[in-house]
Amino acid sequence: MRAWRIRAYGGPEVMALEETPVPRPGPGQLLVRVRAASVNPIDWKMRRGLLAGVLPLAFPRTLGRDCAGEVAALGEGVTEFAPGTMVAGVADPRTDGTHAEFALLPAAQAAPVPAGLDPIAAASLCVAGLSAYIALAEVAQVGAGQRVLVHAGAGGVGSLAIQIGRHLGAEVLATASAANREYCIGLGAARVIDYRREDFVAAAAPCDVVLDTLGGETHVRSLQVLRPGGLLVALNTAPIPAGPRREDVRVVMAQVQPTRARLARIFQWAAAGVLRAQVGRTFAFEDAPQAHGASEAGHARGKLVITVPGAGWR
């Protein structure tokens, strides 16, 4: 099979499309014939070595964290799936990833893809969907009558978070560029704050919840948006500078742990039309480095997804 692998840390230029044996599923694993795989910020951060302190890579390493495709083989102890079933899920970040023609997924981190949801949409909903769902539905427990600010509302996580927050009954505000204003409103945002021209603190306060996908100074300033007793939920953000903190609000770093039940809920929402997958661009498998570069450049609308042609056993 072919896989996008790296043999050293670096930019997209270190990625090489290599022939490598099809992996064999171990206990509790699925071998998936990949049809689509998304590109997430964690992919290029791992490639750059920015996460080497917590996720050191053994080279060579196949990149990619999530995918959708058919089950090709089952590991020992896996009884919940059958060969040929369309599934989507998240690979273990400590092992080879999903930017390949075949990938291994822990069975506990995969779920069947419902009828009517195509592989590209399903792949786009895994890491990003889990991030938005866990942050808002589980950590913040957002509900009716609350006011929620979502940073980077047009991004992969933000575009899903707007929809989830609105579905849970909240009034959702979002930061985005002027070019993405109508896009975010179409997703359900009650107001879109142009972060280049407006002070989001003055425009959004007071909020019950802030979803911080950016970190840095945005994180520090977001504390000012919260009403007393409010909650700031952070997702794998950039380094947070030292600064004054508030004792009357909470700050929680969401732990994005894939489970079959969580993925199934997200896929069911998508199949029912409650949640619309937001695929900004698709890339051919051979153009995966370009997809990585686009993700690393930032400001992409929605998700970036790599499509994989029919893979054979080679």
C-alpha positions as CSV (number, residue, x, y, z in Angstrom):
1,M,0.0,0.0,0.0
2,R,1.0,3.7,-0.2
3,A,1.3,5.9,2.8
4,W,2.5,9.5,3.5
5,R,5.4,9.1,5.8
6,I,8.1,11.2,7.4
7,R,11.6,10.3,8.5
8,A,12.4,13.6,10.3
9,Y,10.6,16.6,11.7
10,G,10.0,19.5,9.3
11,G,7.7,21.2,6.9
12,P,5.5,19.5,4.2
13,E,8.7,18.9,2.2
14,V,9.6,16.0,4.6
15,M,6.5,14.1,3.6
16,A,7.1,11.2,1.2
17,L,4.6,8.9,-0.5
18,E,6.1,5.4,0.2
19,E,5.2,1.8,-0.5
20,T,4.9,0.0,2.8
21,P,3.3,-3.3,3.9
22,V,-0.4,-3.3,4.8
23,P,-0.5,-3.4,8.6
24,R,-2.1,-6.3,10.4
25,P,-4.7,-5.6,13.0
26,G,-3.8,-6.5,16.6
27,P,-6.2,-7.2,19.5
28,G,-9.0,-4.7,19.6
29,Q,-8.1,-3.1,16.2
30,L,-9.7,-2.6,12.9
31,L,-7.9,-2.6,9.6
32,V,-9.7,0.1,7.5
33,R,-9.5,0.6,3.7
34,V,-9.3,4.4,3.8
35,R,-11.6,6.4,1.5
36,A,-11.1,9.8,3.1
37,A,-8.9,11.3,5.8
38,S,-9.0,14.8,7.2
39,V,-6.1,17.1,8.0
40,N,-6.1,18.4,11.6
41,P,-3.7,20.9,13.3
42,I,-2.3,18.1,15.3
43,D,-1.0,16.5,12.1
44,W,1.3,19.4,11.1
45,K,2.2,20.1,14.8
46,M,3.4,16.5,15.1
47,R,5.2,16.7,11.8
48,R,7.0,19.9,12.9
49,G,8.0,18.3,16.2
50,L,6.0,20.9,18.1
51,L,4.5,18.1,20.2
52,A,7.7,16.0,20.6
53,G,7.7,16.7,24.3
54,V,4.4,14.8,24.8
55,L,4.1,12.7,21.6
56,P,7.6,11.9,20.4
57,L,7.7,10.2,17.0
58,A,9.6,7.0,16.1
59,F,10.6,7.3,12.4
60,P,9.4,6.5,9.9
61,R,5.9,7.6,10.8
62,T,2.7,7.6,8.8
63,L,0.8,10.9,9.4
64,G,-2.9,11.5,10.0
65,R,-5.3,11.1,12.9
66,D,-8.8,10.3,11.5
67,C,-10.4,8.6,8.5
68,A,-13.4,6.9,7.1
69,G,-13.5,3.7,5.0
70,E,-14.5,0.0,4.9
71,V,-13.5,-2.5,7.4
72,A,-11.0,-4.8,5.7
73,A,-10.0,-7.1,8.6
74,L,-10.7,-7.5,12.3
75,G,-8.2,-7.9,15.2
76,E,-8.6,-10.5,17.9
77,G,-11.6,-9.8,20.2
78,V,-13.4,-7.4,17.8
79,T,-17.0,-8.5,17.4
80,E,-18.9,-5.3,17.0
81,F,-18.0,-4.8,13.3
82,A,-18.0,-6.9,10.2
83,P,-15.8,-6.8,7.1
84,G,-17.2,-4.4,4.5
85,T,-18.8,-2.1,7.1
86,M,-18.3,1.6,6.5
87,V,-16.8,3.1,9.6
88,A,-15.0,6.3,10.7
89,G,-12.8,6.9,13.6
90,V,-9.6,8.2,15.2
91,A,-6.2,6.4,15.2
92,D,-4.0,6.2,18.3
93,P,-1.6,9.1,18.1
94,R,1.2,6.8,19.3
95,T,1.0,4.7,16.2
96,D,1.0,5.1,12.4
97,G,-1.9,7.3,11.2
98,T,-4.5,7.5,8.5
99,H,-2.9,9.3,5.6
100,A,-2.5,6.0,3.9
101,E,-4.5,3.5,1.7
102,F,-5.0,1.3,4.8
103,A,-5.0,2.3,8.5
104,L,-5.5,0.7,11.9
105,L,-8.1,2.1,14.2
106,P,-8.8,1.0,17.8
107,A,-12.3,-0.5,17.5
108,A,-13.3,1.5,20.6
109,Q,-12.5,4.7,18.7
110,A,-14.6,4.0,15.6
111,A,-18.3,3.9,14.8
112,P,-20.4,2.8,11.8
113,V,-21.2,5.5,9.3
114,P,-25.0,5.8,8.9
115,A,-26.6,5.6,5.5
116,G,-26.7,8.9,3.8
117,L,-23.4,10.1,5.3
118,D,-20.6,9.8,2.8
119,P,-16.9,9.0,3.7
120,I,-15.7,12.6,3.1
121,A,-18.2,14.0,5.5
122,A,-17.7,11.3,8.1
123,A,-13.9,11.8,8.1
124,S,-14.4,15.5,8.6
125,L,-16.5,15.0,11.7
126,C,-14.1,12.8,13.7
127,V,-11.4,14.9,15.5
128,A,-13.1,18.2,14.8
129,G,-16.6,17.0,15.7
130,L,-15.3,15.4,18.9
131,S,-13.5,18.5,19.9
132,A,-16.6,20.7,19.5
133,Y,-19.0,18.1,21.0
134,I,-16.9,17.3,24.1
135,A,-16.1,21.0,24.8
136,L,-19.7,22.2,24.5
137,A,-22.0,19.3,25.3
138,E,-20.0,17.6,27.9
139,V,-17.5,20.0,29.6
140,A,-19.6,23.2,29.4
141,Q,-23.0,21.4,29.3
142,V,-24.4,24.2,27.2
143,G,-28.1,24.7,27.4
144,A,-31.0,26.9,26.6
145,G,-30.7,30.5,27.5
146,Q,-26.9,30.6,27.6
147,R,-24.7,32.9,25.6
148,V,-21.6,31.2,24.0
149,L,-18.7,32.8,22.2
150,V,-16.9,30.5,19.7
151,H,-13.5,31.7,18.5
152,A,-12.5,31.0,14.9
153,G,-16.1,30.2,14.0
154,A,-15.3,29.5,10.3
155,G,-12.6,26.9,11.1
156,G,-12.9,23.1,11.3
157,V,-13.9,23.0,15.0
158,G,-15.6,26.4,15.1
159,S,-17.9,25.7,12.2
160,L,-19.2,22.6,14.0
161,A,-19.2,24.2,17.4
162,I,-21.6,27.0,16.2
163,Q,-24.0,24.4,15.1
164,I,-23.8,22.3,18.2
165,G,-24.2,25.3,20.5
166,R,-27.2,26.4,18.6
167,H,-28.7,22.9,18.6
168,L,-28.3,22.8,22.4
169,G,-30.3,26.0,22.7
170,A,-27.6,28.6,23.2
171,E,-27.2,32.0,21.7
172,V,-24.0,31.6,19.8
173,L,-21.6,34.4,18.9
174,A,-18.5,33.8,16.8
175,T,-15.3,35.6,15.9
176,A,-14.4,35.4,12.2
177,S,-13.1,37.6,9.3
178,A,-15.6,39.8,7.5
179,A,-15.4,37.4,4.5
180,N,-16.8,34.6,6.7
181,R,-19.6,36.6,8.3
182,E,-22.4,35.2,6.2
183,Y,-20.9,31.7,6.3
184,C,-21.0,31.7,10.2
185,I,-24.5,33.2,10.2
186,G,-25.6,30.4,7.9
187,L,-24.3,27.9,10.5
188,G,-26.5,29.5,13.2
189,A,-24.4,32.3,14.7
190,A,-26.5,35.1,16.1
191,R,-23.7,37.6,15.7
192,V,-20.3,37.4,14.0
193,I,-17.5,39.6,15.4
194,D,-14.8,40.7,12.9
195,Y,-11.7,40.1,14.9
196,R,-9.7,42.3,12.6
197,R,-11.8,45.4,13.2
198,E,-13.8,44.8,16.4
199,D,-12.9,44.3,20.1
200,F,-14.5,41.0,20.8
201,V,-14.5,41.7,24.5
202,A,-16.7,44.7,24.1
203,A,-18.8,43.1,21.4
204,A,-19.5,39.7,23.1
205,A,-19.6,40.3,26.9
206,P,-21.2,39.0,29.0
207,C,-21.0,35.3,28.0
208,D,-21.6,32.2,30.0
209,V,-19.1,30.1,28.0
210,V,-16.2,30.8,25.7
211,L,-14.7,28.1,23.4
212,D,-11.1,29.0,22.9
213,T,-9.5,27.3,19.9
214,L,-6.6,29.8,19.6
215,G,-4.8,30.4,22.9
216,G,-2.2,33.1,23.3
217,E,-3.5,36.6,24.0
218,T,-7.0,35.6,22.8
219,H,-7.2,33.2,25.7
220,V,-6.2,35.9,28.2
221,R,-8.6,38.5,26.8
222,S,-11.4,35.9,26.7
223,L,-11.5,35.9,30.5
224,Q,-12.9,39.4,30.3
225,V,-15.8,38.2,28.2
226,L,-17.2,35.9,30.9
227,R,-19.9,36.8,33.4
228,P,-19.1,35.8,37.0
229,G,-19.3,32.0,37.3
230,G,-18.6,31.6,33.6
231,L,-16.5,29.0,31.9
232,L,-13.7,29.2,29.4
233,V,-13.1,25.8,27.6
234,A,-9.7,25.6,25.8
235,L,-8.8,23.1,23.1
236,N,-5.1,22.3,22.4
237,T,-4.3,26.0,22.3
238,A,-1.1,27.9,21.7
239,P,1.1,28.8,24.7
240,I,-0.9,31.0,27.1
241,P,1.0,34.0,28.2
242,A,1.2,34.9,31.9
243,G,-1.3,37.5,32.9
244,P,-4.0,38.4,35.4
245,R,-6.6,35.7,36.1
246,R,-10.1,35.9,37.4
247,E,-11.1,34.0,40.5
248,D,-14.8,34.1,39.7
249,V,-14.6,32.1,36.5
250,R,-13.4,28.6,35.6
251,V,-10.9,27.6,32.9
252,V,-10.9,24.0,31.7
253,M,-8.7,22.3,29.1
254,A,-11.0,19.9,27.3
255,Q,-9.7,16.3,26.9
256,V,-10.7,15.1,23.5
257,Q,-11.0,11.3,24.0
258,P,-12.6,9.4,21.1
259,T,-15.2,6.8,22.0
260,R,-17.6,4.9,19.9
261,A,-20.6,6.4,21.7
262,R,-19.5,10.0,21.1
263,L,-18.7,9.4,17.4
264,A,-22.1,7.6,16.9
265,R,-23.9,10.6,18.4
266,I,-22.1,13.0,16.1
267,F,-22.7,10.8,13.0
268,Q,-26.4,10.4,13.9
269,W,-26.8,14.2,14.2
270,A,-25.1,14.6,10.8
271,A,-27.3,11.9,9.2
272,A,-30.4,13.6,10.6
273,G,-29.4,17.0,9.4
274,V,-28.9,18.5,12.8
275,L,-25.1,18.9,12.2
276,R,-23.8,19.7,8.7
277,A,-20.3,18.6,7.9
278,Q,-18.2,21.5,6.7
279,V,-15.7,20.4,4.1
280,G,-13.9,23.5,2.9
281,R,-11.6,21.7,0.4
282,T,-10.8,18.2,-0.8
283,F,-7.4,17.1,-2.0
284,A,-6.3,14.1,-4.0
285,F,-4.3,11.6,-2.1
286,E,-1.2,12.5,-4.1
287,D,-1.6,16.2,-3.0
288,A,-1.5,15.5,0.8
289,P,1.5,17.8,1.3
290,Q,-0.6,20.7,-0.1
291,A,-3.4,19.9,2.3
292,H,-0.9,20.0,5.2
293,G,0.4,23.3,4.0
294,A,-3.1,24.8,3.7
295,S,-3.8,23.6,7.3
296,E,-0.6,25.0,8.6
297,A,-1.2,28.4,6.9
298,G,-4.4,28.8,8.9
299,H,-7.6,30.7,8.1
300,A,-9.1,27.7,6.2
301,R,-12.9,27.6,6.1
302,G,-14.2,24.3,7.4
303,K,-12.3,21.1,7.1
304,L,-9.6,19.9,4.7
305,V,-10.0,16.3,3.6
306,I,-7.8,14.0,1.6
307,T,-9.6,11.6,-0.7
308,V,-8.1,8.2,-1.2
309,P,-8.7,6.2,-4.4
310,G,-9.6,2.5,-4.4
311,A,-6.8,0.8,-2.5
312,G,-5.6,-2.6,-3.4
313,W,-3.5,-5.2,-1.5
314,R,0.0,-4.6,-2.6
